């Protein structure tokens, strides 16, 4: 008997009792190989890292909590400094939160306050992309292009203009180069701005590499640079959501750095605290900060737990471990190994359409027909079958449905911890190959 309102009612959930590295154990003693960092690309250092546990305990000896309207704290100041040290140029301040959805809410409210204080309150329209996800709160869900998560709450959401995602596997035309497609996809933003009127458009929000909704789809060459040019031309703020793909997940700390693009606002969460504490962050460009300083000199936004000292201490320790152990290099090496292994094992598989991603952020798109790219019938719920088959093989993966258009399509996401070993990557590939075939014959 449970008194928790779980995500799936009527389903008996196994009890996770302990974790070590990339392994989780349930109450019956079954050990699972965690190929998705706790379930949602969160536990970037795996489970049970003693350095982080020590940092949390040490901070509790000094200070557990102080409200941000009264005090700052040493861990929060140190973490903000660390995050800005290698941040894209012009990002100069940090607003902390308790997770990704709150980071998105902060970003949206900053956009609104910025244009109000610049004397352009009419700039209030947001442009986002279909097949995206930016969080579960009402504001964050409003700018999310995830059909399944939006449908029940649609009457409560504010109006947003959606354009196509950058999705090379399905949207690139035959004979079109990657660069040509990247430019064409980015130019959809310009058409949308002109349709709405540049004087009305406040911001464009996008994930540099689309995570759970699109299965780790990276941007085409030149796409993000062209997006930045368009935003500059029409005075539109650019929000890059790195809640899932940032904090080192792709092999560089900020995913947009690989594309040499600087946003006006950047959000991170999951890998920031590595699952050891709930924390997110919104990084803000200097010109936005100056607008507020020269205007109300007030941030019209706040959460009770923003800048929580214990959460910041844990996140700071996570970042220190990543640097000191050279884990971004391991992310790049093991990521290449994962993509190569999946391609080699599944290269002739009739139901594997695409293997994509960067670093340890890898997606596999499943199809009924590889040559025609035909998706499976959504009624089959293949993604759910894959999840269960993987669990039966003691493997944790992150499948998703509605990949193509919100209804059709299936994918599987892999995001193991940054300190995963070569042998563990081989085991992930091996177990997934078995699980996929089991799911397909069900």
Protein Blocks (a to p, Z undefined) as FASTA:
>chain_A
ZZbdcfbghiacdddfbdehjbccdfkopacddfkgoonopamnoghiaklmmmmmmmmm
mombdcfklbccfklmmmmmmmmmmgcehiabdcddfbjklmmmmmmmmmmmmmmmnopa
klmcccddehiafbjbfklmmmpccfklmmmmmmmpccddddddddfklmpcghiafklm
mmmmmmmmmmmmmmnopklpmbdcddfbacklnoopacdehklmmmmmmmmmnopacddd
fklmgghlnopablklmnopacfbdcdfklmnnomaccddddddfklmmmmmmmnopacb
ddfkgoiaklmmmmmmmmmmmmmnommmmmmmmmmmmmmmmmmmmmmgmklmbdcdehjb
dcddddfblklopacdfklommlmmmmmmmmnopacdddehklnopgocdddddddfkbc
fklmmmmmmmmmmmmmmmmmZZ
